Amino acid sequence: MFTSSTVTCAFYFRERVPLMKCLKHDPKLLVEYDRVIQDQVNNGIVEVVENPKEADGDKIHYLPPYAVIRQDKETTKVRVVYDASAKDKGPSLNECLHVGPKFGQGIFELLLRFRMHAHAFTADVEKAFLIIAIEKSDRDALRFLWVRDISKTNYEVVVLRFARVTFGVAPSPFLLNATLRYHIECYRETHPVIVEKLVRSMYIDDVVSGARTVEEVLKLFEDFKLILKEDGFNLRKFVSSQIDADNTPNSSGELSKVLGINWNLSTDEIVMDLKPIVDGANIFNPTKRHIVSIVSKVQYRH
């Protein structure tokens, strides 16, 4: 994983202080943030470092956390994110890691095939990154700080570390793709057609596929789901312009997302909503920097 045997890892972050100040202003968000951390500890995704002065490997690094607040969500309003690109005097963690080779198709290729199907569908693998374990000797490079009890005035700092692949760390997409591909390929001999379709339909943890009929779509989704389930992955969030996963008329609403792009389920059309970009452009001065910023937002990714 690491590009060398020595890694600068003395960046003991200052970002935790403003994070705590921000969360303390909204007690509900603080409770929600803490609940996310505690759930990860209880599920073995994160583990407590009992002796922070010792490590299982030769690398120690602390990830600066920050909270992504999503007021539009009915359930979880806080997503805990870790900045592996943050750095102080030395290199960031991401600069010290092998990214790994690119896996699978590009977005453009997948979207072209997606539009060719008479009946298309999307799905994703539930918490895919957090299913894959990290080698024990590498876990201390994924440390972060939190508090033992948020109800106390004087916070007792506790050191935690990730035991699973962490979203936002440079090699994570490769680790997920390689793990999924390895397990899927184990079924190629017995299910060659399904495996080939699944491999050609995956983009990181998203599945984008389709078929000629509604019945074939449902069968394909169930076949994909069974293969992934054998290795502990749960394929979920089935979305189609025609039906739900239980073969009832679609109830997902008019707009969905396919690889980050709006998909109108009622008309089965890809929709490019430029209004937010136009609104943003109208408030900027026409400087070179602002023009480049606006242009980069409408440039198609492929």
TISE-244721 format. One line per 2 residues: their letters; for each residue x, y, z of N, C-alpha, C. Coordinates in steps of 0.02 Angstrom, whole numbers, plus 50000, padded with zeros to 5 digits. Layout:
residues N
a> X:Y:Z:X:Y:Z:X:Y:Z ~ ...
end
This chain:
residues 302
mf> 50041:49940:50000:50000:50000:50000:50043:50063:50000 ~ 50097:50064:50041:50137:50123:50048:50191:50126:49994
ts> 50208:50187:49972:50257:50195:49919:50329:50187:49945 ~ 50338:50190:50010:50405:50181:50038:50398:50154:50109
st> 50454:50133:50138:50451:50105:50205:50448:50158:50259 ~ 50462:50221:50240:50458:50275:50289:50405:50325:50267
vt> 50364:50345:50313:50309:50391:50298:50308:50446:50351 ~ 50305:50507:50328:50297:50562:50375:50228:50560:50405
ca> 50224:50552:50470:50158:50542:50500:50149:50581:50565 ~ 50186:50635:50573:50182:50674:50635:50129:50729:50633
fy> 50088:50729:50581:50037:50780:50574:49980:50767:50623 ~ 49988:50797:50683:49937:50788:50735:49887:50845:50728
fr> 49833:50833:50696:49791:50885:50667:49761:50934:50717 ~ 49751:50994:50690:49719:51048:50727:49645:51053:50710
er> 49623:51016:50659:49555:51023:50634:49502:50999:50684 ~ 49522:50957:50732:49473:50930:50779:49442:50985:50822
vp> 49481:51036:50839:49456:51089:50883:49399:51128:50851 ~ 49406:51154:50789:49349:51188:50758:49291:51141:50744
lm> 49305:51078:50732:49251:51030:50721:49208:51024:50784 ~ 49241:51016:50843:49204:51010:50905:49165:51074:50921
kc> 49195:51132:50906:49160:51195:50918:49097:51200:50875 ~ 49104:51177:50812:49046:51178:50766:48991:51132:50791
lk> 49009:51071:50811:48959:51023:50833:48927:51043:50899 ~ 48965:51075:50943:48938:51095:51008:48883:51148:51001
hd> 48885:51186:50946:48833:51236:50935:48767:51204:50917 ~ 48769:51141:50896:48707:51105:50878:48710:51037:50912
pk> 48683:51032:50973:48686:50969:51012:48658:50909:50975 ~ 48607:50919:50935:48578:50862:50898:48627:50834:50847
ll> 48664:50878:50813:48714:50856:50766:48772:50821:50801 ~ 48790:50846:50860:48843:50815:50899:48824:50744:50918
ve> 48762:50734:50940:48737:50668:50958:48737:50622:50897 ~ 48715:50649:50840:48713:50609:50779:48783:50589:50756
yd> 48830:50636:50760:48900:50624:50742:48928:50568:50787 ~ 48916:50575:50852:48941:50525:50899:48909:50457:50886
rv> 48845:50457:50868:48811:50393:50854:48843:50357:50795 ~ 48863:50395:50744:48896:50364:50686:48961:50331:50708
iq> 49001:50367:50748:49064:50339:50772:49053:50277:50815 ~ 49006:50280:50862:48993:50224:50906:48967:50163:50867
dq> 48925:50175:50817:48901:50120:50775:48958:50086:50739 ~ 49006:50125:50716:49064:50097:50681:49107:50056:50729
vn> 49114:50080:50790:49152:50042:50840:49117:49976:50856 ~ 49051:49979:50866:49013:49918:50882:49012:49867:50826
ng> 49018:49891:50764:49016:49846:50706:49085:49825:50683 ~ 49137:49844:50720:49205:49822:50703:49236:49860:50645
iv> 49204:49914:50623:49232:49955:50569:49289:49998:50596 ~ 49280:50021:50658:49330:50062:50693:49346:50027:50759
ev> 49408:50032:50780:49427:50001:50844:49467:50050:50887 ~ 49462:50041:50952:49497:50084:51000:49570:50065:51003
ve> 49614:50114:51002:49686:50103:51012:49700:50109:51086 ~ 49711:50053:51118:49719:50052:51191:49783:50087:51213
np> 49837:50078:51175:49900:50110:51192:49925:50150:51132 ~ 49908:50215:51128:49926:50256:51070:50000:50262:51057
ke> 50042:50248:51108:50114:50254:51099:50143:50194:51062 ~ 50104:50141:51055:50126:50082:51019:50086:50073:50955
ad> 50116:50037:50907:50082:50026:50843:50096:49954:50820 ~ 50049:49927:50782:50058:49860:50754:50104:49860:50694
gd> 50113:49919:50663:50159:49926:50607:50210:49980:50622 ~ 50243:50005:50569:50294:50057:50580:50270:50125:50557
ki> 50204:50132:50546:50177:50196:50521:50118:50218:50564 ~ 50120:50281:50585:50064:50309:50623:50044:50375:50590
hy> 49980:50382:50578:49954:50443:50547:49884:50456:50574 ~ 49870:50520:50586:49804:50539:50611:49765:50575:50557
lp> 49706:50550:50541:49664:50579:50489:49621:50635:50518 ~ 49623:50694:50488:49578:50748:50511:49506:50733:50489
py> 49460:50735:50536:49390:50723:50518:49352:50788:50506 ~ 49299:50784:50469:49251:50839:50465:49182:50812:50452
av> 49132:50852:50466:49063:50829:50460:49030:50859:50398 ~ 49000:50815:50359:48959:50837:50302:48886:50835:50326
ir> 48856:50892:50331:48787:50897:50358:48738:50900:50300 ~ 48691:50854:50301:48641:50848:50247:48571:50857:50276
qd> 48548:50919:50276:48483:50934:50305:48425:50906:50263 ~ 48439:50887:50200:48386:50861:50157:48370:50788:50172
ke> 48411:50755:50213:48400:50685:50229:48352:50679:50288 ~ 48308:50628:50284:48259:50618:50338:48290:50579:50396
tt> 48340:50538:50382:48370:50497:50436:48438:50526:50456 ~ 48492:50499:50429:48558:50521:50447:48574:50589:50416
kv> 48582:50640:50458:48595:50707:50433:48670:50722:50433 ~ 48710:50680:50464:48782:50692:50469:48820:50633:50438
rv> 48866:50649:50395:48912:50599:50368:48982:50617:50391 ~ 49017:50570:50422:49084:50583:50447:49134:50567:50391
vy> 49175:50617:50374:49223:50611:50319:49292:50624:50347 ~ 49342:50590:50318:49411:50596:50341:49454:50620:50283
da> 49495:50670:50296:49535:50702:50244:49605:50672:50241 ~ 49614:50623:50197:49679:50591:50190:49727:50632:50147
sa> 49703:50688:50120:49746:50732:50080:49772:50791:50121 ~ 49750:50796:50184:49774:50851:50227:49847:50841:50245
kd> 49883:50896:50249:49954:50891:50268:49975:50955:50302 ~ 50030:50948:50340:50058:51006:50375:50126:51021:50345
kg> 50179:50995:50374:50246:51007:50348:50269:50950:50302 ~ 50245:50890:50315:50265:50834:50274:50211:50817:50223
ps> 50219:50761:50188:50169:50740:50138:50106:50716:50172 ~ 50051:50719:50135:49988:50692:50160:49990:50616:50156
ln> 49942:50584:50188:49938:50511:50185:49928:50488:50113 ~ 49885:50521:50075:49873:50501:50006:49935:50506:49962
ec> 49979:50553:49978:50041:50561:49940:50090:50505:49955 ~ 50078:50467:50007:50123:50413:50027:50097:50344:50006
lh> 50042:50342:49970:50010:50278:49954:50009:50264:49880 ~ 50015:50200:49863:50004:50178:49794:49929:50181:49779
vg> 49911:50214:49726:49840:50219:49708:49814:50154:49679 ~ 49857:50118:49643:49836:50057:49610:49812:50071:49540
pk> 49811:50021:49497:49789:50031:49427:49715:50043:49422 ~ 49695:50074:49367:49624:50086:49355:49589:50020:49340
fg> 49528:50014:49364:49489:49953:49356:49424:49969:49319 ~ 49405:49924:49275:49338:49929:49245:49332:49983:49192
qg> 49269:49999:49176:49253:50047:49124:49250:50118:49150 ~ 49250:50164:49103:49239:50234:49121:49165:50249:49124
if> 49149:50307:49151:49078:50327:49157:49045:50333:49089 ~ 49081:50362:49041:49051:50373:48975:49031:50307:48942
el> 49075:50258:48946:49060:50192:48916:49000:50160:48949 ~ 48997:50164:49015:48941:50134:49052:48875:50169:49035
ll> 48877:50235:49030:48816:50272:49014:48790:50257:48944 ~ 48836:50247:48897:48816:50229:48829:48778:50162:48829
rf> 48805:50113:48864:48772:50048:48867:48706:50053:48906 ~ 48706:50094:48957:48646:50105:48996:48588:50130:48953
rm> 48604:50175:48906:48552:50204:48863:48530:50156:48807 ~ 48568:50103:48796:48550:50055:48743:48497:50006:48765
ha> 48487:49998:48830:48439:49949:48855:48367:49975:48848 ~ 48322:49931:48829:48251:49949:48827:48225:49964:48897
ha> 48250:49925:48946:48231:49934:49016:48295:49935:49057 ~ 48312:49992:49084:48374:50000:49122:48360:49998:49197
ft> 48412:49984:49236:48406:49987:49308:48473:50004:49339 ~ 48471:50031:49399:48531:50045:49438:48524:50014:49507
ad> 48580:50003:49540:48581:49978:49608:48650:49994:49637 ~ 48658:49984:49702:48725:49992:49730:48738:49940:49784
ve> 48802:49931:49798:48823:49884:49850:48825:49920:49916 ~ 48788:49896:49965:48781:49929:50029:48847:49931:50068
ka> 48868:49991:50087:48929:50001:50128:48986:49958:50103 ~ 48998:49960:50038:49047:49915:50007:49117:49923:50035
fl> 49140:49986:50043:49207:49997:50068:49216:49968:50138 ~ 49165:49975:50179:49171:49956:50250:49166:49881:50262
ii> 49158:49842:50209:49156:49769:50216:49227:49740:50212 ~ 49272:49776:50181:49339:49750:50167:49387:49768:50223
ai> 49421:49719:50251:49465:49730:50308:49533:49758:50286 ~ 49563:49797:50330:49630:49824:50320:49680:49780:50357
ek> 49737:49768:50326:49791:49731:50359:49806:49764:50427 ~ 49813:49723:50478:49822:49750:50546:49883:49796:50552
sd> 49936:49780:50515:49997:49821:50520:49989:49890:50487 ~ 49935:49899:50448:49924:49964:50415:49871:50007:50450
rd> 49838:49980:50500:49781:50015:50530:49801:50078:50568 ~ 49862:50079:50595:49883:50138:50633:49896:50199:50589
al> 49899:50188:50524:49903:50245:50477:49835:50275:50465 ~ 49783:50245:50494:49714:50269:50486:49683:50286:50553
rf> 49724:50316:50596:49699:50337:50662:49661:50403:50657 ~ 49618:50414:50706:49586:50480:50714:49566:50488:50787
lw> 49550:50548:50806:49532:50563:50876:49457:50575:50883 ~ 49431:50554:50938:49363:50571:50957:49362:50576:51033
vr> 49303:50584:51063:49297:50590:51135:49260:50529:51162 ~ 49278:50510:51223:49249:50449:51252:49176:50459:51271
di> 49159:50518:51297:49091:50530:51321:49072:50602:51306 ~ 49026:50613:51258:49008:50681:51238:48965:50716:51290
sk> 48940:50679:51339:48897:50710:51390:48937:50747:51443 ~ 49002:50734:51446:49045:50766:51496:49071:50833:51470
tn> 49080:50880:51517:49105:50946:51498:49178:50944:51477 ~ 49218:50909:51517:49289:50901:51500:49298:50836:51460
ye> 49307:50844:51395:49311:50786:51351:49374:50746:51363 ~ 49366:50680:51368:49423:50635:51370:49435:50609:51299
vv> 49493:50627:51272:49509:50608:51203:49524:50534:51199 ~ 49497:50501:51148:49510:50431:51136:49538:50423:51066
vl> 49587:50380:51058:49618:50367:50993:49583:50306:50961 ~ 49560:50315:50901:49527:50261:50863:49565:50250:50798
rf> 49552:50193:50767:49583:50180:50702:49535:50137:50660 ~ 49540:50144:50595:49498:50106:50550:49525:50035:50542
ar> 49479:49987:50544:49495:49917:50530:49470:49897:50461 ~ 49434:49942:50428:49407:49928:50361:49430:49983:50313
vt> 49422:49969:50249:49441:50016:50197:49403:50082:50207 ~ 49439:50137:50203:49411:50203:50218:49400:50243:50155
fg> 49339:50267:50147:49323:50309:50089:49361:50375:50094 ~ 49393:50396:50039:49431:50457:50039:49506:50445:50039
va> 49527:50384:50055:49597:50366:50052:49612:50343:49980 ~ 49667:50366:49952:49681:50358:49880:49673:50287:49852
ps> 49699:50235:49886:49693:50168:49857:49625:50134:49867 ~ 49580:50166:49904:49517:50132:49922:49476:50109:49862
pf> 49468:50150:49809:49430:50125:49751:49462:50063:49720 ~ 49528:50062:49715:49561:50002:49687:49550:49942:49732
ll> 49558:49951:49797:49549:49895:49844:49479:49866:49839 ~ 49429:49910:49833:49360:49886:49826:49350:49850:49759
na> 49373:49882:49705:49364:49853:49639:49400:49786:49632 ~ 49461:49782:49657:49499:49720:49653:49467:49664:49693
tl> 49442:49681:49752:49409:49631:49795:49345:49606:49763 ~ 49304:49652:49739:49242:49632:49705:49256:49590:49644
ry> 49305:49611:49603:49321:49574:49542:49345:49503:49558 ~ 49387:49497:49609:49413:49431:49628:49356:49384:49646
hi> 49310:49407:49687:49255:49364:49709:49206:49349:49653 ~ 49192:49399:49612:49146:49388:49556:49174:49338:49507
ec> 49239:49343:49493:49271:49298:49444:49270:49225:49467 ~ 49262:49213:49532:49259:49145:49557:49198:49107:49530
yr> 49148:49144:49505:49087:49113:49479:49084:49112:49403 ~ 49138:49131:49370:49137:49134:49297:49128:49065:49266
et> 49157:49014:49295:49152:48947:49266:49081:48921:49269 ~ 49044:48935:49322:48976:48909:49330:48923:48957:49303
hp> 48938:49023:49303:48890:49073:49280:48924:49123:49233 ~ 48951:49099:49176:48992:49143:49133:48955:49204:49107
vi> 48892:49196:49087:48855:49252:49057:48839:49305:49110 ~ 48816:49283:49168:48798:49330:49222:48860:49367:49247
ve> 48915:49331:49255:48977:49362:49279:49001:49416:49230 ~ 49000:49400:49165:49022:49449:49115:48977:49511:49116
kl> 48913:49501:49122:48867:49559:49126:48879:49600:49188 ~ 48891:49567:49245:48902:49602:49307:48967:49643:49305
vr> 49020:49612:49278:49084:49647:49273:49078:49709:49229 ~ 49040:49703:49175:49031:49759:49128:48981:49811:49154
sm> 48949:49796:49209:48897:49842:49236:48919:49879:49298 ~ 48979:49866:49324:49000:49894:49388:49045:49955:49379
yi> 49032:50005:49422:49076:50063:49428:49084:50076:49502 ~ 49141:50056:49529:49156:50057:49601:49102:50017:49637
dd> 49056:50050:49673:49004:50011:49709:48935:50019:49676 ~ 48933:50048:49617:48870:50056:49580:48863:50003:49526
vv> 48801:49981:49515:48785:49935:49461:48737:49971:49414 ~ 48755:49973:49350:48714:50006:49299:48704:49956:49242
sg> 48643:49933:49233:48631:49881:49183:48560:49886:49156 ~ 48538:49833:49122:48471:49832:49094:48460:49771:49050
ar> 48401:49767:49021:48384:49709:48979:48327:49729:48932 ~ 48304:49679:48893:48252:49693:48842:48182:49696:48871
tv> 48170:49658:48925:48103:49655:48954:48106:49667:49029 ~ 48049:49682:49058:48044:49692:49130:48063:49628:49167
ee> 48040:49571:49142:48055:49507:49174:48130:49493:49174 ~ 48164:49509:49118:48236:49499:49115:48274:49545:49162
vl> 48248:49606:49170:48279:49653:49217:48276:49626:49288 ~ 48218:49603:49310:48210:49576:49377:48254:49514:49388
kl> 48257:49471:49337:48298:49410:49342:48372:49429:49347 ~ 48393:49477:49307:48463:49498:49307:48482:49528:49374
fe> 48439:49570:49402:48453:49600:49467:48459:49546:49521 ~ 48415:49497:49520:48418:49443:49569:48480:49400:49560
df> 48501:49388:49498:48563:49350:49486:48624:49388:49512 ~ 48626:49453:49497:48681:49495:49523:48682:49493:49599
kl> 48623:49500:49629:48617:49503:49702:48641:49438:49734 ~ 48624:49381:49704:48643:49316:49732:48719:49306:49730
il> 48750:49324:49674:48823:49316:49668:48859:49360:49720 ~ 48838:49422:49727:48870:49466:49775:48856:49445:49847
ke> 48797:49419:49859:48778:49397:49926:48822:49340:49950 ~ 48844:49297:49904:48887:49240:49922:48952:49263:49955
dg> 48973:49324:49940:49036:49349:49968:49025:49406:50018 ~ 48963:49411:50044:48950:49458:50097:48931:49528:50075
fn> 48920:49538:50010:48901:49604:49985:48825:49606:49972 ~ 48794:49660:49992:48721:49666:49983:48705:49717:49929
lr> 48677:49692:49873:48656:49736:49819:48586:49763:49834 ~ 48579:49828:49834:48516:49859:49857:48499:49919:49813
kf> 48447:49957:49835:48425:50018:49802:48412:50009:49727 ~ 48375:49957:49712:48354:49945:49642:48311:50003:49618
vs> 48329:50032:49562:48291:50086:49532:48284:50073:49457 ~ 48223:50077:49432:48209:50068:49361:48156:50119:49340
sq> 48156:50136:49277:48106:50182:49253:48037:50150:49246 ~ 48035:50083:49250:47973:50047:49240:47943:50019:49304
id> 47984:49988:49345:47958:49949:49402:48003:49956:49462 ~ 47977:49936:49520:48017:49927:49580:48041:49855:49583
ad> 48083:49840:49632:48111:49773:49637:48059:49719:49649 ~ 48000:49737:49675:47948:49688:49688:47898:49683:49630
nt> 47918:49709:49572:47879:49704:49510:47815:49746:49513 ~ 47816:49799:49553:47759:49846:49555:47779:49908:49516
pn> 47731:49947:49493:47748:50008:49457:47795:50053:49496 ~ 47840:50086:49461:47892:50126:49494:47862:50178:49541
ss> 47891:50181:49602:47867:50229:49652:47924:50272:49679 ~ 47980:50276:49641:48039:50311:49664:48036:50386:49651
ge> 47983:50409:49618:47979:50480:49602:48006:50492:49532 ~ 48009:50554:49512:48028:50570:49443:48102:50569:49431
ls> 48142:50593:49480:48214:50599:49469:48253:50550:49511 ~ 48303:50519:49479:48350:50477:49515:48419:50497:49490
kv> 48470:50461:49513:48538:50474:49491:48568:50412:49460 ~ 48604:50420:49406:48642:50366:49377:48713:50392:49367
lg> 48759:50366:49408:48829:50387:49407:48835:50463:49414 ~ 48795:50491:49458:48798:50562:49473:48760:50607:49427
in> 48726:50578:49377:48689:50617:49328:48614:50606:49338 ~ 48575:50659:49331:48503:50654:49341:48471:50609:49288
wn> 48427:50565:49312:48390:50519:49268:48315:50529:49282 ~ 48280:50553:49232:48208:50562:49239:48173:50496:49228
ls> 48144:50468:49281:48114:50401:49277:48049:50402:49238 ~ 48014:50457:49239:47950:50461:49204:47959:50460:49128
td> 48009:50496:49104:48021:50500:49032:48079:50457:49009 ~ 48116:50427:49057:48175:50387:49042:48226:50428:49002
ei> 48242:50487:49028:48289:50531:48995:48344:50552:49044 ~ 48404:50562:49017:48459:50591:49055:48449:50667:49055
vm> 48453:50697:49113:48438:50769:49120:48500:50805:49147 ~ 48520:50857:49112:48575:50899:49135:48546:50964:49162
dl> 48547:50972:49227:48519:51032:49258:48575:51084:49267 ~ 48575:51134:49224:48627:51185:49226:48608:51247:49266
kp> 48547:51248:49293:48524:51308:49328:48568:51327:49387 ~ 48588:51278:49431:48632:51297:49487:48698:51327:49463
iv> 48725:51302:49407:48788:51328:49381:48777:51399:49353 ~ 48722:51409:49317:48707:51475:49290:48696:51525:49346
dg> 48659:51504:49397:48646:51549:49454:48712:51568:49488 ~ 48757:51518:49495:48821:51532:49525:48863:51579:49483
an> 48860:51570:49416:48899:51612:49371:48876:51685:49373 ~ 48812:51695:49385:48784:51763:49385:48808:51805:49444
if> 48831:51772:49497:48852:51811:49556:48928:51822:49556 ~ 48964:51791:49508:49037:51798:49505:49056:51857:49461
np> 49113:51888:49478:49144:51936:49432:49176:51897:49375 ~ 49176:51924:49314:49203:51886:49256:49279:51885:49254
tk> 49310:51858:49306:49382:51851:49307:49402:51784:49276 ~ 49465:51777:49258:49489:51714:49227:49478:51655:49275
rh> 49493:51666:49338:49486:51612:49387:49414:51589:49393 ~ 49367:51635:49394:49296:51617:49400:49271:51583:49336
iv> 49295:51607:49279:49274:51576:49215:49297:51504:49211 ~ 49360:51492:49230:49386:51423:49230:49347:51380:49279
si> 49330:51408:49336:49291:51370:49386:49223:51349:49359 ~ 49189:51395:49325:49123:51380:49297:49128:51329:49241
vs> 49177:51337:49197:49185:51290:49141:49199:51220:49165 ~ 49239:51214:49218:49256:51148:49245:49195:51112:49272
kv> 49144:51149:49293:49084:51118:49321:49039:51087:49268 ~ 49045:51111:49206:49003:51083:49153:49041:51035:49108
qy> 49106:51029:49120:49145:50982:49080:49124:50911:49097 ~ 49110:50871:49046:49085:50803:49058:49142:50758:49079
rh> 49131:50718:49130:49181:50671:49155:49179:50607:49113 ~ 49236:50582:49093:49239:50518:49057:49308:50488:49063
end
